[in-house]
């Protein structure tokens, strides 16, 4: 029973209607993982005998828990209001009974409310519509219910979310109501949930958010906090859909489609949330790669890259090499020794440059070195000649060609370099070829009757989202584009038209950087 002589700073209000297994998980997680001076206010809304007995027992055994009872089910909204009105704490959390909270969840939500000067704060979750991570939608197009990955419990996943979060907490118009922290003054100023319009829930939280917005309260999502949501097990799917439909109609009647659509649009296209989802997905991919390391010690792969510089194609090879190393493969890049300063400047992170690269002074040297590897991969047309030399000396290796473009297009037909490029695809008859695009696969097959395997691009998507911290929100958005008129298939004119349109729309708020050709050629496209 709650100790009334020691008022709490935080009250956690949990309306309950059956679903005992979820209720136990929820209450136990709050008791174990809440670190504030807190109380739990349970509202038993006409639950069955088994659930009611458990609620009485947990109340009698822990003074932090208080039980309010509706002998007959009144519906979610009335049950929630009963608990909210009973509370006199500075902060109130309205928490669904099918949730599991992690360690220090309360401190992080309160810290967000203080830092952002917010009246309402919601966390991220596995199943909370726009607040869901890592995926918002399921394969069938409905809302995702993301399962915890293998090896994770709620505390561990919350810690992952906290670690990757930039603490850039988006200000929004509405929140999913599965777990919301309120400041007491929100209810003092605008009243409670609308029981008349939303008697059984579904829409009542959005209505409250709109009213709170109108009263000047900020609404924020804490991107460093994750609360697990088992998803509305008090109702079956059919009943849940019917309630959602009725709630949507009531919300539209009160606030209009335009306001609702704008609120949804801002959530759907929120870059801070997208950045967070991407960061979480990338971290999970890294963990999965680490756990799926290749067990064999005999897989050794050498990429032949006998060219200088650190252009895009070179970096693609570097990404492939580092990705293989993360999987436990002994992968290296072989290049000329005079390229060493360039690579040391560009890639002096993670493994040392000497572990990632082999710098050679002559063909005999690299040919002897390549005999230690199982697979040797050519990466440009003129490296096929070197690969053939290696394969003739070590026929036990697997020769492969990573085709990054159709290189005969680079040279005048009939020239010496065109002949080398044209012959590169068939110079070694049993060589494996692979590329990242359907166009490349079809082009090589069309001209040379040579099968090219399609592989998935290995792009690090985390670099494509800016850091939306408070310190740099006023900085320009920087756009970097490659424009190469000498290769028409790359669509230089189309790219420049898009950049021109972006510049006209956003003016000085964007900074456009172009590379790939001499500056004089840019003037041909009238980008000023």
Secondary structure, 3 states (H helix, E strand, C coil): CCCCCCCCCEEEEEEECCCHHHHHHHHHHHHHHCCCCEEEEEEEECCCHHHHHHHHHHHHHCCCEEEEEECCCCCHHHHHHHHHHHCCCCEEEEECCCEECCCCHHHHHHHHHHHHCCCEEEEEECCCHHHECCCCECCCCCECCCCCCCCCCHHHHHHHHHHHCCCCCCECCCCCCCEEEEEHHHHHHHCCCCCCCCCCCCCHHHHHHHHHHHCCCCEEEEEEEEEEECCCCCCCHHHHHHHHHHHHHHHHHHHHHHHHHHHHHHHHCCHHHHHHHHHHHHHHHHHHHHHCCCCCCCCEEEEECCCCCCCHHHHHHHHHHHHHHHCCCEEEEEEEHHHHHHHHHHCCCCCCHHHHEEEECCHHHHHHHHCCCCEEEECCCCHHHHHHHHHHHCCCCEEEEECCCCHHHHCCCCCHHHHHHHHCCCCCCCCEEEECCHHHHHHHHHHHCCCCEECCCCCCHHHHCCCCCHHHCCCCEEEEEECCCCCHHHCHHHHHHHHHHHHHHHHHHEEEEEECCCHHHHHHHCCC
